[in-house]
Amino acid sequence: MTDTTIGAIPAEPIGTDPVYSLEELSIVCNVETAWVVELVEQGIIEARGTTVSEWRFSSVSIVRLAKAKRFDRDLGLNPAGIALVFDLLGEIDRLKARLNVLKGARTSLADRSSDDRDQV
C-alpha cells in the first residue's frame, strides 16, 4: 500500500491554547506567512497577541488553515471568499443546532399530548 497523503500534518490533540508562532504555523501548514496574515485579517483564523511578532495560534488554527488551503486550492477562493464560506458554514451549523432544539421540543410536546390522551 502506498501513502497518498501529501503534506500531512502530524496528529496532535486539538486545543485552544496558543502554542504556535506565525513562522511555526506557516511551516507546519506549508504556507506563506503573508497568506496567514491575510487569513487573520479576514477573521478566518484567530491570532492572540498585539503585534504580528507576538501572535500565537492554537491547534484549532491549523484545522481552519488546512480547510482554507483546500478552499484556495480546490475552488480558487481568495481570503475574502474563504471568510464568506466559513461564515456560511457557521450559519448552517447554528441553524442545524436550532432545528435540533425545535425537533426536540416538538417531540416533547407530542409525547406530553399522547400522555394526556392516555390519562383521559
CYANA upper distance limits for C-alpha pairs under 8 A (distance plus 0.5 A):
  7 GLY  CA     30 ASN  CA      8.21
  9 ILE  CA     28 VAL  CA      7.35
  9 ILE  CA     29 CYS  CA      7.66
 13 PRO  CA     59 SER  CA      8.12
 14 ILE  CA     58 SER  CA      8.41
 14 ILE  CA     59 SER  CA      5.59
 14 ILE  CA     60 VAL  CA      6.52
 15 GLY  CA     58 SER  CA      6.83
 15 GLY  CA     59 SER  CA      5.99
 15 GLY  CA     60 VAL  CA      6.70
 16 THR  CA     58 SER  CA      5.57
 16 THR  CA     59 SER  CA      6.96
 16 THR  CA     60 VAL  CA      6.75
 17 ASP  CA     57 PHE  CA      8.21
 17 ASP  CA     58 SER  CA      5.81
 17 ASP  CA     59 SER  CA      8.11
 18 PRO  CA     48 ARG  CA      7.61
 18 PRO  CA     56 ARG  CA      5.69
 18 PRO  CA     57 PHE  CA      5.10
 18 PRO  CA     58 SER  CA      4.63
 18 PRO  CA     59 SER  CA      8.01
 19 VAL  CA     56 ARG  CA      6.51
 19 VAL  CA     57 PHE  CA      6.30
 19 VAL  CA     58 SER  CA      6.08
 19 VAL  CA     59 SER  CA      8.11
 20 TYR  CA     24 GLU  CA      6.09
 20 TYR  CA     25 LEU  CA      6.23
 20 TYR  CA     56 ARG  CA      5.73
 20 TYR  CA     57 PHE  CA      5.43
 20 TYR  CA     58 SER  CA      6.92
 21 SER  CA     25 LEU  CA      6.58
 21 SER  CA     53 SER  CA      8.41
 21 SER  CA     54 GLU  CA      8.01
 21 SER  CA     55 TRP  CA      6.52
 21 SER  CA     56 ARG  CA      5.27
 21 SER  CA     57 PHE  CA      6.84
 22 LEU  CA     26 SER  CA      6.65
 22 LEU  CA     33 THR  CA      7.14
 22 LEU  CA     36 VAL  CA      8.14
 22 LEU  CA     52 VAL  CA      8.10
 22 LEU  CA     53 SER  CA      8.00
 22 LEU  CA     55 TRP  CA      6.81
 22 LEU  CA     56 ARG  CA      7.12
 22 LEU  CA     57 PHE  CA      7.86
 23 GLU  CA     27 ILE  CA      6.69
 23 GLU  CA     33 THR  CA      7.09
 24 GLU  CA     28 VAL  CA      6.54
 25 LEU  CA     29 CYS  CA      6.53
 25 LEU  CA     57 PHE  CA      7.84
 25 LEU  CA     62 ILE  CA      7.69
 26 SER  CA     30 ASN  CA      6.05
 26 SER  CA     31 VAL  CA      5.52
 26 SER  CA     32 GLU  CA      6.43
 26 SER  CA     33 THR  CA      6.07
 26 SER  CA     36 VAL  CA      7.63
 27 ILE  CA     31 VAL  CA      7.19
 29 CYS  CA     62 ILE  CA      7.44
 29 CYS  CA     65 LEU  CA      7.92
 29 CYS  CA     66 ALA  CA      7.48
 31 VAL  CA     35 TRP  CA      7.44
 31 VAL  CA     36 VAL  CA      7.92
 32 GLU  CA     36 VAL  CA      7.20
 33 THR  CA     37 VAL  CA      6.77
 34 ALA  CA     38 GLU  CA      6.87
 35 TRP  CA     39 LEU  CA      6.81
 36 VAL  CA     40 VAL  CA      6.75
 36 VAL  CA     65 LEU  CA      8.49
 37 VAL  CA     41 GLU  CA      6.67
 38 GLU  CA     42 GLN  CA      6.70
 38 GLU  CA     79 PRO  CA      7.12
 39 LEU  CA     43 GLY  CA      6.74
 39 LEU  CA     44 ILE  CA      5.69
 39 LEU  CA     45 ILE  CA      6.53
 39 LEU  CA     79 PRO  CA      6.53
 39 LEU  CA     83 ALA  CA      8.45
 40 VAL  CA     44 ILE  CA      6.30
 40 VAL  CA     45 ILE  CA      5.66
 40 VAL  CA     46 GLU  CA      6.51
 40 VAL  CA     47 ALA  CA      7.13
 42 GLN  CA     79 PRO  CA      7.18
 42 GLN  CA     80 ALA  CA      6.89
 42 GLN  CA     83 ALA  CA      6.70
 43 GLY  CA     83 ALA  CA      7.44
 44 ILE  CA     64 ARG  CA      7.75
 44 ILE  CA     65 LEU  CA      8.43
 44 ILE  CA     82 ILE  CA      8.14
 44 ILE  CA     83 ALA  CA      6.11
 44 ILE  CA     86 PHE  CA      7.73
 45 ILE  CA     61 SER  CA      6.02
 45 ILE  CA     64 ARG  CA      7.01
 45 ILE  CA     65 LEU  CA      7.50
 46 GLU  CA     57 PHE  CA      7.29
 46 GLU  CA     61 SER  CA      7.28
 47 ALA  CA     55 TRP  CA      5.92
 47 ALA  CA     56 ARG  CA      6.08
 47 ALA  CA     57 PHE  CA      5.85
 48 ARG  CA     54 GLU  CA      8.16
 48 ARG  CA     55 TRP  CA      5.71
 48 ARG  CA     56 ARG  CA      5.65
 48 ARG  CA     57 PHE  CA      7.03
 49 GLY  CA     54 GLU  CA      5.55
 49 GLY  CA     55 TRP  CA      5.02
 49 GLY  CA     56 ARG  CA      6.90
 50 THR  CA     54 GLU  CA      6.83
 50 THR  CA     55 TRP  CA      7.39
 51 THR  CA     55 TRP  CA      6.75
 57 PHE  CA     61 SER  CA      6.54
 58 SER  CA     62 ILE  CA      7.73
 59 SER  CA     63 VAL  CA      7.30
 60 VAL  CA     64 ARG  CA      6.82
 61 SER  CA     65 LEU  CA      6.29
 62 ILE  CA     66 ALA  CA      6.53
 63 VAL  CA     67 LYS  CA      6.88
 64 ARG  CA     68 ALA  CA      6.62
 65 LEU  CA     69 LYS  CA      6.52
 66 ALA  CA     70 ARG  CA      6.88
 67 LYS  CA     71 PHE  CA      6.82
 68 ALA  CA     72 ASP  CA      6.66
 68 ALA  CA     82 ILE  CA      6.74
 69 LYS  CA     73 ARG  CA      6.55
 70 ARG  CA     74 ASP  CA      6.09
 70 ARG  CA     75 LEU  CA      8.14
 71 PHE  CA     75 LEU  CA      5.72
 71 PHE  CA     76 GLY  CA      7.07
 71 PHE  CA     77 LEU  CA      6.49
 71 PHE  CA     82 ILE  CA      7.07
 72 ASP  CA     76 GLY  CA      5.09
 72 ASP  CA     77 LEU  CA      5.22
 72 ASP  CA     78 ASN  CA      6.91
 72 ASP  CA     79 PRO  CA      8.47
 72 ASP  CA     82 ILE  CA      7.95
 73 ARG  CA     77 LEU  CA      8.22
 77 LEU  CA     81 GLY  CA      5.83
 77 LEU  CA     82 ILE  CA      6.43
 78 ASN  CA     82 ILE  CA      6.67
 79 PRO  CA     83 ALA  CA      6.60
 80 ALA  CA     84 LEU  CA      6.85
 81 GLY  CA     85 VAL  CA      6.81
 82 ILE  CA     86 PHE  CA      6.78
 83 ALA  CA     87 ASP  CA      6.67
 84 LEU  CA     88 LEU  CA      6.65
 85 VAL  CA     89 LEU  CA      6.57
 86 PHE  CA     90 GLY  CA      6.57
 87 ASP  CA     91 GLU  CA      6.70
 88 LEU  CA     92 ILE  CA      6.68
 89 LEU  CA     93 ASP  CA      6.79
 90 GLY  CA     94 ARG  CA      6.76
 91 GLU  CA     95 LEU  CA      6.63
 92 ILE  CA     96 LYS  CA      6.60
 93 ASP  CA     97 ALA  CA      6.69
 94 ARG  CA     98 ARG  CA      6.69
 95 LEU  CA     99 LEU  CA      6.52
 96 LYS  CA    100 ASN  CA      6.66
 97 ALA  CA    101 VAL  CA      6.84
 98 ARG  CA    102 LEU  CA      6.76
 99 LEU  CA    103 LYS  CA      6.54
100 ASN  CA    104 GLY  CA      6.59
101 VAL  CA    105 ALA  CA      6.73
102 LEU  CA    106 ARG  CA      6.58
103 LYS  CA    107 THR  CA      6.60
104 GLY  CA    108 SER  CA      6.60
105 ALA  CA    109 LEU  CA      6.65
106 ARG  CA    110 ALA  CA      6.61
107 THR  CA    111 ASP  CA      6.61
108 SER  CA    112 ARG  CA      6.75
109 LEU  CA    113 SER  CA      6.57
110 ALA  CA    114 SER  CA      6.61
111 ASP  CA    115 ASP  CA      6.70
112 ARG  CA    116 ASP  CA      6.63
113 SER  CA    117 ARG  CA      6.88
114 SER  CA    118 ASP  CA      6.83
115 ASP  CA    119 GLN  CA      6.88
116 ASP  CA    120 VAL  CA      7.17
